[in-house]
Structure formats: structure tokens, C-alpha cells
Amino acid sequence: MRHSLKSQNKVSSNRADFKKRFQPYILLLPLFIVVALLFGYPIYRIISGSFFKIAIINGEMNFVGLENFKKVFSAKFFLPTLSLTFRYAVVTVFLKLSLGFIMALFMNSDMYFSKFLKFMSLLPWAMQQVAVAVIWKWILDGNYGYLNFYLQKLGLIHENISFLSNPGMAFFAASFVDTWLGLPMVSMIFMAGLSNINSSLYESAKIDGAGVISRFFHITCPCIKRVFLVTLTLVGIWTFNSFNVIFVLTGGGPMRSTETLMLKIYEQAFSKFNLGAAYALSSVVVIILFIFTMLYYKLEVEED
């Protein structure tokens, strides 16, 4: 009798342990399946497609191994395009994070215009990217753009500036418009992080004689560090993948001065119909962003 009771208790205990250990994973299984279908399958198709030569007419696929990667890596455009993409991402991410953080500080303050700034900062976010890019292309036009018109009216310039026709200017024009579109999201994330900082920390530091700068570096910065890392990762990935703004504003020109990897992928796939090269370039982007994400996770683990 005792033996049977012990056996029943052991079985019940094992069931309870099994349920406790695996129930969360079972409940999350539908989510894992959805994520795998939405993200895993497209990534699999990109990487697997890079090993084939694909005929655009009939879709015939011939296995070529690493041939597509060899052609891409040896192409004259690869290193300049990769370098340009990194430079564009670094400049644009820096502008988004720095300006977004400054906006968040103002929006989180008690200044009288903070509510108005919150409202105005949402406008770019509410607009469609392509529509915004078309509007800015009109504003920045070198012949009849509104920016040149008002700069001349104010006497700041005497002749039109080719914002989108000059290679150097076009790069920063695209970066500026991309930054303008991304500021609302960045500023809102930072503002949420700032609002979660306990106000008693600032009050205690103020009583102890800490100034504004000291409170900023010893309270605000450490408390916002994790939010900053998350925002840096998200904004870095989105900016590296930026396509709409650059495509509408400059199409990669002038003189390929704004042709990032995403535009090169588009050119290979839909202009030259070289799907194998497009898949190979897409795989390069996936690998770069994967490495960037892993660096974030490493920093997150070290932070914990």
C-alpha cells in the first residue's frame, strides 16, 4: 500500500515538474511558429537562393555553389557600396539618436512648449514614407524648390543650391530626410525611458549639491543606458535597411553617391534581373545585421 502511494506521489511530482518546466514553452509554441514563418522562412529563402542561378523567365534554378558570392565580392561596386552603406548608417543613426535624445529631454521637461513638441513630433511618424520623400524632393529641388526660394528671399544665398544633384549634398540630404522621419520614434522611446527614472534620485542629488550637468551624467545617462542600447540596435537595423527615402529622393545618384546596398540589391534584381547576385547581396546584409544584433545581446548580457 505504501509502495503504491509512493509511486503515485512520484508520478504526480514528475507531472508537476514537467508541467512547471515545459508549460511556458508549450504556451509560447504558437508564437514561435508564427515568428519562424514570418522571419525564418524568408531568411532561409534568401540564403538558399544565393547558391542558385535563377532564370527570370521560367524560374529555372541551377545550383552554382558560391559562384554568386564570388562574383559579388569581386565586383568593382561591392566595397564602395558597402562602405557607403556603413557611412550612411553611422551618420544617420548618430543624427537620429542625438537629436532624438535632445527632443526627449525637452518633451520630458516642464517647459510650456513640451506638450506642443510632443504633438508636432508625431506628425512625421503619421505620414507615409514615400509621400514624405516626394515632398522633400520637391522642397530640395535645385531649380524650383521652396528651400532655395526662401534662402534667396532671406539673402542667405544668391544662386540656387543643387541639394540633390551634387554628390556630397545628396548624401546629407538623404540622411537628413531619413533622420526627420525617424526622430519621432527615437524621441518617444527615449522619453519613455526618461519618464521611468525615479524623480527622488534627482531630488536627493540636488539636495547634495549636484548641478544639472552632474545629475545628467551620474543619474540620467546610467539609467537610460539600456534604453539607449535597444534604440541603437533597432535604429541601426532600420537605417541600414533604408530604401524608400533614398530611392525616391535620388535613386542612388548622382554618380552613385547615395547607392547603398539596398538600392544595389534592387538594381540587381529588377533592372539587371540577376536574382542570384541579389540573393547573395541580401545574404550579406542578413549576416551583417545578425552580427550587429549579436553584439547587442552580448552587451545586454554583460549589463545584466
Backbone hydrogen bonds in HBPLUS format (Angstrom, degrees):
<---DONOR---> <-ACCEPTOR-->    atom                        ^
c    i                          cat <-CA-CA->   ^        H-A-AA   ^      H-
h    n   atom  resd res      DA  || num        DHA   H-A  angle D-A-AA Bond
n    s   type  num  typ     dist DA aas  dist angle  dist       angle   num
A0005-LEU N   A0001-MET O   2.99 MM   4  6.29 154.1  2.06 148.2 155.4     1
A0006-LYS N   A0002-ARG O   2.88 MM   4  6.13 158.0  1.93 149.7 155.8     2
A0007-SER N   A0003-HIS O   2.94 MM   4  6.18 153.6  2.01 144.2 151.7     3
A0008-GLN N   A0004-SER O   2.94 MM   4  6.17 157.5  1.99 145.4 151.1     4
A0009-ASN N   A0005-LEU O   2.86 MM   4  6.10 160.4  1.90 149.6 155.3     5
A0010-LYS N   A0006-LYS O   2.84 MM   4  6.03 152.3  1.92 145.5 153.5     6
A0011-VAL N   A0007-SER O   2.90 MM   4  6.15 157.9  1.95 148.7 154.4     7
A0012-SER N   A0008-GLN O   2.88 MM   4  6.10 162.6  1.91 150.2 155.2     8
A0013-SER N   A0009-ASN O   2.82 MM   4  5.98 153.1  1.89 143.2 151.2     9
A0014-ASN N   A0010-LYS O   2.85 MM   4  6.08 155.8  1.91 146.7 153.3    10
A0015-ARG N   A0011-VAL O   2.92 MM   4  6.15 157.1  1.97 149.1 155.4    11
A0016-ALA N   A0012-SER O   2.91 MM   4  6.13 154.8  1.98 144.5 151.7    12
A0017-ASP N   A0013-SER O   2.86 MM   4  6.12 157.4  1.91 148.5 154.9    13
A0018-PHE N   A0014-ASN O   2.84 MM   4  6.02 160.2  1.88 148.2 154.0    14
A0019-LYS N   A0015-ARG O   2.83 MM   4  5.99 162.3  1.86 148.0 153.3    15
A0020-LYS N   A0016-ALA O   2.84 MM   4  5.98 155.5  1.90 144.7 151.9    16
A0021-ARG N   A0017-ASP O   2.91 MM   4  6.04 153.2  1.98 147.7 154.4    17
A0022-PHE N   A0018-PHE O   2.89 MM   4  5.89 166.6  1.91 154.4 158.2    18
A0023-GLN N   A0019-LYS O   2.96 MM   4  5.12 145.0  2.08 131.0 137.3    19
A0026-ILE N   A0022-PHE O   2.97 MM   4  6.24 155.1  2.03 155.2 163.0    20
A0027-LEU N   A0023-GLN O   2.92 MM   4  6.14 160.3  1.96 156.7 161.3    21
A0028-LEU N   A0024-PRO O   3.01 MM   4  6.19 141.5  2.16 138.1 148.6    22
A0029-LEU N   A0025-TYR O   2.95 MM   4  5.98 113.1  2.41 135.5 151.2    23
A0029-LEU N   A0026-ILE O   3.23 MM   3  5.07 149.6  2.33  94.9 103.9    24
A0031-LEU N   A0028-LEU O   3.04 MM   3  5.33 117.9  2.44 105.6 120.7    25
A0032-PHE N   A0028-LEU O   2.98 MM   4  6.32 157.4  2.03 155.5 162.8    26
A0033-ILE N   A0029-LEU O   2.95 MM   4  6.22 155.4  2.02 155.2 161.7    27
A0034-VAL N   A0030-PRO O   3.02 MM   4  6.29 158.7  2.07 147.0 152.2    28
A0035-VAL N   A0031-LEU O   2.90 MM   4  6.14 166.6  1.92 156.0 159.6    29
A0036-ALA N   A0032-PHE O   2.87 MM   4  6.01 156.2  1.93 144.7 151.8    30
A0037-LEU N   A0033-ILE O   2.96 MM   4  6.20 151.1  2.05 145.6 153.1    31
A0038-LEU N   A0034-VAL O   2.88 MM   4  6.08 158.7  1.92 152.1 158.3    32
A0039-PHE N   A0035-VAL O   2.82 MM   4  5.73 158.8  1.87 151.1 156.2    33
A0040-GLY N   A0036-ALA O   2.88 MM   4  4.40 110.4  2.38 101.7 120.7    34
A0041-TYR N   A0036-ALA O   2.89 MM   5  6.33 141.5  2.04 163.5 175.9    35
A0043-ILE N   A0039-PHE O   3.20 MM   4  6.31 162.0  2.23 148.7 154.0    36
A0044-TYR N   A0040-GLY O   2.88 MM   4  6.10 153.5  1.95 149.0 157.2    37
A0045-ARG N   A0041-TYR O   2.90 MM   4  6.19 156.3  1.96 154.2 160.3    38
A0046-ILE N   A0042-PRO O   2.93 MM   4  6.19 153.3  2.00 147.4 154.6    39
A0047-ILE N   A0043-ILE O   3.00 MM   4  6.21 174.2  2.00 155.6 156.4    40
A0048-SER N   A0044-TYR O   2.87 MM   4  5.91 165.9  1.89 151.4 156.2    41
A0049-GLY N   A0045-ARG O   2.88 MM   4  5.71 151.0  1.97 136.1 144.6    42
A0050-SER N   A0047-ILE O   3.29 MM   3  5.39 139.8  2.46  97.3 107.9    43
A0051-PHE N   A0048-SER O   3.22 MM   3  5.80 166.3  2.24 114.7 118.9    44
A0052-PHE N   A0049-GLY O   3.22 MM   3  5.50 163.0  2.25 114.8 115.7    45
A0064-VAL N   A0051-PHE O   2.86 MM  13  5.68 168.8  1.88 145.4 149.3    46
A0053-LYS N   A0062-ASN O   2.74 MM   9  5.12 161.2  1.77 146.8 152.1    47
A0062-ASN N   A0053-LYS O   2.97 MM   9  5.12 159.4  2.01 139.1 145.7    48
A0055-ALA N   A0060-GLU O   2.86 MM   5  5.14 161.6  1.90 148.5 154.7    49
A0059-GLY N   A0055-ALA O   2.83 MM   4  4.92 130.5  2.08 134.6 145.4    50
A0067-GLU N   A0064-VAL O   3.26 MM   3  5.64 161.3  2.30 124.6 129.4    51
A0070-LYS N   A0066-LEU O   2.95 MM   4  6.25 157.4  2.01 155.9 163.0    52
A0071-LYS N   A0067-GLU O   2.99 MM   4  6.25 160.3  2.03 152.3 156.7    53
A0072-VAL N   A0068-ASN O   2.98 MM   4  6.17 157.9  2.03 145.3 151.8    54
A0073-PHE N   A0069-PHE O   2.84 MM   4  5.95 173.0  1.85 155.5 157.7    55
A0074-SER N   A0070-LYS O   3.03 MM   4  6.02 144.2  2.16 140.2 149.3    56
A0075-ALA N   A0072-VAL O   3.21 MM   3  5.20 150.6  2.30  99.5 108.3    57
A0078-PHE N   A0075-ALA O   3.34 MM   3  5.68 149.6  2.43 106.8 114.2    58
A0081-THR N   A0077-PHE O   2.94 MM   4  5.85 157.4  1.99 153.1 160.3    59
A0082-LEU N   A0078-PHE O   2.81 MM   4  5.98 160.5  1.85 156.9 163.1    60
A0083-SER N   A0079-LEU O   2.86 MM   4  5.97 163.6  1.89 152.6 157.2    61
A0084-LEU N   A0080-PRO O   2.88 MM   4  6.03 157.6  1.94 144.2 150.7    62
A0085-THR N   A0081-THR O   2.93 MM   4  6.10 155.7  1.99 146.0 152.5    63
A0086-PHE N   A0082-LEU O   3.09 MM   4  6.37 158.9  2.13 149.5 154.1    64
A0087-ARG N   A0083-SER O   2.95 MM   4  6.21 160.2  1.99 150.3 156.2    65
A0088-TYR N   A0084-LEU O   2.83 MM   4  6.00 162.0  1.86 152.7 157.7    66
A0089-ALA N   A0085-THR O   2.92 MM   4  6.07 159.3  1.96 145.4 151.5    67
A0090-VAL N   A0086-PHE O   2.87 MM   4  6.03 163.7  1.90 152.0 156.2    68
A0091-VAL N   A0087-ARG O   3.01 MM   4  6.11 173.7  2.02 152.5 154.5    69
A0092-THR N   A0088-TYR O   2.97 MM   4  5.97 166.8  1.99 148.8 153.2    70
A0093-VAL N   A0089-ALA O   2.86 MM   4  5.77 161.3  1.89 146.3 152.4    71
A0094-PHE N   A0090-VAL O   2.99 MM   4  5.99 157.9  2.04 143.6 150.2    72
A0095-LEU N   A0091-VAL O   3.06 MM   4  6.30 158.7  2.10 146.9 152.4    73
A0096-LYS N   A0092-THR O   2.91 MM   4  6.11 163.4  1.93 151.3 156.2    74
A0097-LEU N   A0093-VAL O   2.90 MM   4  6.02 168.8  1.92 154.3 157.1    75
A0098-SER N   A0094-PHE O   2.96 MM   4  5.95 167.9  1.97 150.2 154.2    76
A0099-LEU N   A0095-LEU O   2.98 MM   4  5.77 158.7  2.03 143.9 150.0    77
A0100-GLY N   A0096-LYS O   2.85 MM   4  5.51 143.7  1.99 130.2 141.9    78
A0101-PHE N   A0097-LEU O   2.94 MM   4  5.89 149.0  2.03 137.6 145.0    79
A0102-ILE N   A0098-SER O   3.10 MM   4  6.34 157.5  2.15 145.7 151.6    80
A0103-MET N   A0099-LEU O   2.93 MM   4  6.14 161.4  1.96 149.2 154.4    81
A0104-ALA N   A0100-GLY O   2.94 MM   4  6.10 151.9  2.02 139.7 147.7    82
A0105-LEU N   A0101-PHE O   2.98 MM   4  6.26 149.8  2.07 146.2 153.6    83
A0106-PHE N   A0102-ILE O   3.17 MM   4  6.52 155.9  2.23 148.2 153.8    84
A0107-MET N   A0103-MET O   2.85 MM   4  6.09 162.0  1.88 153.6 159.3    85
A0108-ASN N   A0104-ALA O   2.87 MM   4  5.90 141.2  2.02 143.0 152.4    86
A0109-SER N   A0106-PHE O   3.18 MM   3  5.18 155.5  2.24 100.8 108.3    87
A0114-SER N   A0111-MET O   3.17 MM   3  5.51 168.6  2.18 116.9 118.8    88
A0117-LEU N   A0113-PHE O   2.93 MM   4  6.13 151.5  2.01 148.6 157.0    89
A0118-LYS N   A0114-SER O   2.96 MM   4  6.23 148.0  2.07 143.1 151.4    90
A0119-PHE N   A0115-LYS O   3.08 MM   4  6.40 157.0  2.14 146.9 152.3    91
A0120-MET N   A0116-PHE O   2.92 MM   4  6.15 167.0  1.93 152.7 156.2    92
A0121-SER N   A0117-LEU O   2.89 MM   4  5.88 149.3  1.99 143.7 151.7    93
A0122-LEU N   A0119-PHE O   3.24 MM   3  5.60 148.1  2.35 104.9 113.6    94
A0123-LEU N   A0120-MET O   3.22 MM   3  5.55 151.0  2.31 106.6 114.4    95
A0126-ALA N   A0122-LEU O   3.06 MM   4  6.32 139.0  2.23 149.9 161.9    96
A0126-ALA N   A0123-LEU O   3.07 MM   3  5.17 129.1  2.34 100.0 113.3    97
A0127-MET N   A0124-PRO O   3.29 MM   3  5.35 153.0  2.36  99.7 107.5    98
A0132-VAL N   A0128-GLN O   2.95 MM   4  6.22 159.6  2.00 158.5 165.0    99
A0133-ALA N   A0129-GLN O   2.90 MM   4  6.15 159.8  1.94 153.2 158.8   100
A0134-VAL N   A0130-VAL O   2.96 MM   4  6.20 153.2  2.03 148.5 155.4   101
A0135-ILE N   A0131-ALA O   3.02 MM   4  6.28 159.1  2.07 148.5 153.9   102
A0136-TRP N   A0132-VAL O   2.94 MM   4  6.20 165.2  1.96 154.6 158.4   103
A0137-LYS N   A0133-ALA O   2.88 MM   4  6.00 143.9  2.01 139.9 150.3   104
A0138-TRP N   A0134-VAL O   3.07 MM   4  6.33 147.0  2.19 143.1 151.0   105
A0139-ILE N   A0135-ILE O   2.94 MM   4  6.29 156.5  2.00 148.1 155.1   106
A0140-LEU N   A0136-TRP O   2.87 MM   4  5.95 159.2  1.91 148.3 153.1   107
A0141-ASP N   A0138-TRP O   3.40 MM   3  5.27 159.9  2.45  98.6 104.3   108
A0147-LEU N   A0139-ILE O   3.16 MM   8  5.64 165.9  2.18 139.3 143.3   109
A0145-GLY N   A0141-ASP O   3.12 MM   4  4.26 132.6  2.35 122.2 122.2   110
A0149-PHE N   A0145-GLY O   3.25 MM   4  6.47 157.0  2.31 143.7 150.5   111
A0150-TYR N   A0146-TYR O   2.99 MM   4  6.21 166.3  2.01 157.2 157.9   112
A0151-LEU N   A0147-LEU O   2.99 MM   4  6.11 155.9  2.05 148.7 156.2   113
A0152-GLN N   A0148-ASN O   3.04 MM   4  6.14 151.9  2.12 145.6 151.8   114
A0153-LYS N   A0149-PHE O   3.04 MM   4  6.29 151.3  2.12 141.6 150.2   115
A0154-LEU N   A0150-TYR O   2.96 MM   4  6.13 147.2  2.07 143.6 151.3   116
A0156-LEU N   A0151-LEU O   2.93 MM   5  5.34 143.0  2.07 170.0 166.6   117
A0155-GLY N   A0152-GLN O   3.03 MM   3  4.90 149.4  2.13  97.2 106.8   118
A0163-PHE N   A0161-ILE O   3.05 MM   2  5.72 124.1  2.38 108.0  92.3   119
A0166-ASN N   A0162-SER O   3.25 MM   4  5.74 142.0  2.40 137.5 139.4   120
A0170-ALA N   A0166-ASN O   2.77 MM   4  5.79 161.7  1.80 166.9 172.0   121
A0171-PHE N   A0167-PRO O   3.35 MM   4  6.46 155.4  2.42 141.4 146.0   122
A0173-ALA N   A0169-MET O   2.82 MM   4  5.98 145.3  1.93 148.6 160.0   123
A0174-ALA N   A0170-ALA O   2.95 MM   4  6.10 164.9  1.98 151.1 153.5   124
A0175-SER N   A0171-PHE O   3.08 MM   4  6.29 156.2  2.14 141.7 148.9   125
A0176-PHE N   A0172-PHE O   2.82 MM   4  5.90 150.6  1.91 139.2 147.0   126
A0177-VAL N   A0173-ALA O   3.02 MM   4  6.29 165.4  2.05 152.9 155.4   127
A0178-ASP N   A0174-ALA O   2.99 MM   4  6.11 162.3  2.02 148.4 153.8   128
A0179-THR N   A0175-SER O   2.89 MM   4  6.03 150.2  1.98 141.8 150.4   129
A0180-TRP N   A0176-PHE O   2.83 MM   4  6.11 157.3  1.88 150.6 157.0   130
A0181-LEU N   A0177-VAL O   3.04 MM   4  6.30 151.3  2.12 146.8 153.5   131
A0182-GLY N   A0178-ASP O   3.07 MM   4  6.26 145.3  2.19 140.7 150.2   132
A0182-GLY N   A0179-THR O   3.08 MM   3  5.06 119.0  2.47  94.4 109.8   133
A0183-LEU N   A0179-THR O   2.92 MM   4  5.93 133.0  2.15 155.1 164.7   134
A0186-VAL N   A0182-GLY O   3.28 MM   4  6.47 171.7  2.28 159.1 161.6   135
A0187-SER N   A0183-LEU O   2.82 MM   4  5.87 174.0  1.83 165.3 167.1   136
A0188-MET N   A0184-PRO O   2.96 MM   4  6.04 155.8  2.02 148.7 155.3   137
A0189-ILE N   A0185-MET O   3.06 MM   4  6.27 156.7  2.12 148.0 153.8   138
A0190-PHE N   A0186-VAL O   3.02 MM   4  6.27 167.1  2.03 154.8 158.2   139
A0191-MET N   A0187-SER O   2.83 MM   4  5.94 152.6  1.91 142.1 150.6   140
A0192-ALA N   A0188-MET O   2.96 MM   4  6.14 153.6  2.03 143.9 150.1   141
A0193-GLY N   A0189-ILE O   3.07 MM   4  6.39 153.0  2.15 144.8 152.2   142
A0194-LEU N   A0190-PHE O   2.84 MM   4  6.13 156.2  1.89 152.1 158.8   143
A0195-SER N   A0191-MET O   2.89 MM   4  6.05 154.3  1.96 147.9 154.5   144
A0196-ASN N   A0193-GLY O   3.29 MM   3  5.36 143.1  2.43  97.1 107.3   145
A0197-ILE N   A0194-LEU O   3.20 MM   3  5.52 162.1  2.23 108.5 114.0   146
A0201-LEU N   A0198-ASN O   3.11 MM   3  5.81 152.8  2.19 116.3 122.8   147
A0202-TYR N   A0199-SER O   3.12 MM   3  5.39 121.0  2.49 101.8 114.7   148
A0203-GLU N   A0199-SER O   3.09 MM   4  6.43 158.4  2.13 149.7 156.2   149
A0204-SER N   A0200-SER O   2.88 MM   4  5.97 161.8  1.91 145.8 150.3   150
A0205-ALA N   A0201-LEU O   3.03 MM   4  6.16 160.0  2.07 142.4 148.3   151
A0206-LYS N   A0202-TYR O   2.84 MM   4  5.99 149.5  1.93 143.8 152.7   152
A0207-ILE N   A0203-GLU O   2.98 MM   4  6.22 153.6  2.05 145.8 152.4   153
A0208-ASP N   A0204-SER O   3.03 MM   4  6.29 146.5  2.14 142.3 151.6   154
A0210-ALA N   A0205-ALA O   2.88 MM   5  5.33 160.6  1.92 157.9 151.3   155
A0209-GLY N   A0206-LYS O   3.07 MM   3  5.13 156.0  2.12 101.5 108.3   156
A0215-ARG N   A0211-GLY O   2.90 MM   4  6.08 159.6  1.94 150.9 156.5   157
A0216-PHE N   A0212-VAL O   2.96 MM   4  6.15 149.0  2.05 144.0 153.0   158
A0217-PHE N   A0213-ILE O   3.05 MM   4  6.32 164.2  2.08 154.2 156.4   159
A0218-HIS N   A0214-SER O   2.93 MM   4  5.90 150.7  2.01 148.2 156.4   160
A0219-ILE N   A0215-ARG O   2.91 MM   4  5.32 137.3  2.10 133.5 140.0   161
A0220-THR N   A0215-ARG O   3.23 MM   5  6.72 157.4  2.29 148.5 155.1   162
A0221-CYS N   A0216-PHE O   2.94 MM   5  6.23 161.1  1.98 169.4 174.2   163
A0223-CYS N   A0219-ILE O   3.15 MM   4  6.13 159.0  2.20 148.3 154.6   164
A0224-ILE N   A0220-THR O   2.95 MM   4  6.01 137.7  2.14 149.9 161.6   165
A0225-LYS N   A0222-PRO O   3.43 MM   3  5.23 159.3  2.47  96.5 102.3   166
A0228-PHE N   A0224-ILE O   2.85 MM   4  6.04 152.1  1.93 153.9 163.0   167
A0229-LEU N   A0225-LYS O   3.00 MM   4  6.34 152.3  2.08 150.0 156.5   168
A0230-VAL N   A0226-ARG O   3.10 MM   4  6.40 162.8  2.13 152.0 155.7   169
A0231-THR N   A0227-VAL O   2.94 MM   4  6.11 166.3  1.96 151.2 155.4   170
A0232-LEU N   A0228-PHE O   2.80 MM   4  5.93 158.5  1.84 149.5 156.0   171
A0233-THR N   A0229-LEU O   3.03 MM   4  6.22 157.2  2.08 145.2 150.6   172
A0234-LEU N   A0230-VAL O   3.03 MM   4  6.30 171.2  2.03 157.0 158.4   173
A0235-VAL N   A0231-THR O   2.85 MM   4  5.86 169.8  1.86 156.5 159.5   174
A0236-GLY N   A0232-LEU O   2.87 MM   4  5.71 149.8  1.96 136.9 146.3   175
A0237-ILE N   A0233-THR O   3.03 MM   4  6.22 159.2  2.08 148.5 153.1   176
A0238-TRP N   A0234-LEU O   2.97 MM   4  6.21 170.8  1.98 155.8 158.4   177
A0239-THR N   A0235-VAL O   2.86 MM   4  5.87 159.4  1.90 147.6 153.6   178
A0240-PHE N   A0236-GLY O   2.98 MM   4  5.99 157.9  2.03 142.5 149.0   179
A0241-ASN N   A0237-ILE O   3.11 MM   4  6.27 143.4  2.25 142.1 151.4   180
A0242-SER N   A0239-THR O   3.03 MM   3  4.87 162.4  2.06 104.4 108.6   181
A0247-PHE N   A0243-PHE O   2.88 MM   4  5.88 167.6  1.90 166.4 170.6   182
A0248-VAL N   A0244-ASN O   3.01 MM   4  6.12 163.5  2.04 152.8 156.5   183
A0249-LEU N   A0245-VAL O   2.94 MM   4  5.99 165.9  1.96 152.2 156.9   184
A0250-THR N   A0246-ILE O   2.96 MM   4  5.73 162.7  1.99 147.0 151.8   185
A0251-GLY N   A0246-ILE O   2.98 MM   5  6.08 146.8  2.10 145.5 148.3   186
A0253-GLY N   A0250-THR O   3.15 MM   3  5.23 161.6  2.19 112.8 112.7   187
A0258-THR N   A0252-GLY O   3.18 MM   6  4.53 157.0  2.24 125.2 123.2   188
A0257-SER N   A0254-PRO O   3.04 MM   3  5.69 155.4  2.11 116.5 123.3   189
A0259-GLU N   A0256-ARG O   3.43 MM   3  5.00 171.9  2.44  99.2  99.9   190
A0264-LYS N   A0260-THR O   2.99 MM   4  6.30 151.3  2.08 149.7 158.8   191
A0265-ILE N   A0261-LEU O   2.85 MM   4  6.09 150.9  1.93 148.8 156.2   192
A0266-TYR N   A0262-MET O   3.10 MM   4  6.36 156.3  2.16 140.6 146.7   193
A0267-GLU N   A0263-LEU O   2.91 MM   4  6.16 157.1  1.96 145.3 151.4   194
A0268-GLN N   A0264-LYS O   2.93 MM   4  6.14 164.9  1.95 151.3 154.6   195
A0269-ALA N   A0265-ILE O   2.97 MM   4  6.11 155.2  2.04 149.0 155.8   196
A0270-PHE N   A0266-TYR O   2.85 MM   4  5.78 171.9  1.85 156.8 159.6   197
A0271-SER N   A0267-GLU O   2.98 MM   4  4.88 145.2  2.10 125.9 132.9   198
A0272-LYS N   A0267-GLU O   2.92 MM   5  6.28 153.8  1.99 164.3 169.6   199
A0274-ASN N   A0268-GLN O   2.59 MM   6  5.16 151.0  1.67 169.9 165.7   200
A0278-ALA N   A0274-ASN O   3.09 MM   4  6.38 156.5  2.15 149.2 156.6   201
A0279-TYR N   A0275-LEU O   2.84 MM   4  6.04 157.8  1.88 151.0 156.2   202
A0280-ALA N   A0276-GLY O   2.96 MM   4  6.20 154.5  2.03 143.5 151.0   203
A0281-LEU N   A0277-ALA O   2.89 MM   4  6.13 162.0  1.92 152.0 155.9   204
A0282-SER N   A0278-ALA O   2.92 MM   4  6.09 153.9  1.99 143.4 151.3   205
A0283-SER N   A0279-TYR O   2.87 MM   4  6.11 146.5  1.98 145.1 154.2   206
A0284-VAL N   A0280-ALA O   3.05 MM   4  6.39 147.2  2.16 143.0 151.7   207
A0285-VAL N   A0281-LEU O   3.06 MM   4  6.43 154.5  2.13 147.5 153.6   208
A0286-VAL N   A0282-SER O   2.95 MM   4  6.25 159.0  1.99 148.3 154.0   209
A0287-ILE N   A0283-SER O   2.94 MM   4  6.17 160.0  1.98 149.8 154.6   210
A0288-ILE N   A0284-VAL O   2.96 MM   4  6.19 162.1  2.00 151.1 155.9   211
A0289-LEU N   A0285-VAL O   2.97 MM   4  6.15 167.9  1.98 155.9 158.8   212
A0290-PHE N   A0286-VAL O   2.87 MM   4  5.99 144.9  2.00 142.5 153.0   213
A0291-ILE N   A0287-ILE O   2.96 MM   4  6.20 158.7  2.00 150.2 154.8   214
A0292-PHE N   A0288-ILE O   3.00 MM   4  6.27 157.9  2.05 146.3 152.8   215
A0293-THR N   A0289-LEU O   2.90 MM   4  6.08 153.6  1.97 142.7 149.5   216
A0294-MET N   A0290-PHE O   2.90 MM   4  6.15 154.7  1.97 148.5 155.5   217
A0295-LEU N   A0291-ILE O   2.99 MM   4  6.27 149.7  2.08 147.4 155.3   218
A0296-TYR N   A0292-PHE O   3.17 MM   4  6.50 149.0  2.27 140.3 148.3   219
A0297-TYR N   A0293-THR O   2.99 MM   4  6.38 159.0  2.03 150.4 155.6   220
A0298-LYS N   A0294-MET O   2.92 MM   4  6.15 151.9  2.00 145.9 153.7   221
A0299-LEU N   A0295-LEU O   3.01 MM   4  6.28 159.3  2.05 147.6 152.5   222
A0300-GLU N   A0296-TYR O   2.84 MM   4  6.10 149.9  1.93 148.9 158.5   223
A0301-VAL N   A0297-TYR O   2.89 MM   4  6.12 155.0  1.95 147.9 153.5   224
A0302-GLU N   A0298-LYS O   2.99 MM   4  6.24 161.4  2.03 148.9 154.0   225
A0303-GLU N   A0299-LEU O   2.89 MM   4  6.05 144.7  2.01 139.7 149.7   226
A0304-ASP N   A0300-GLU O   3.02 MM   4  6.33 149.2  2.12 143.8 151.3   227
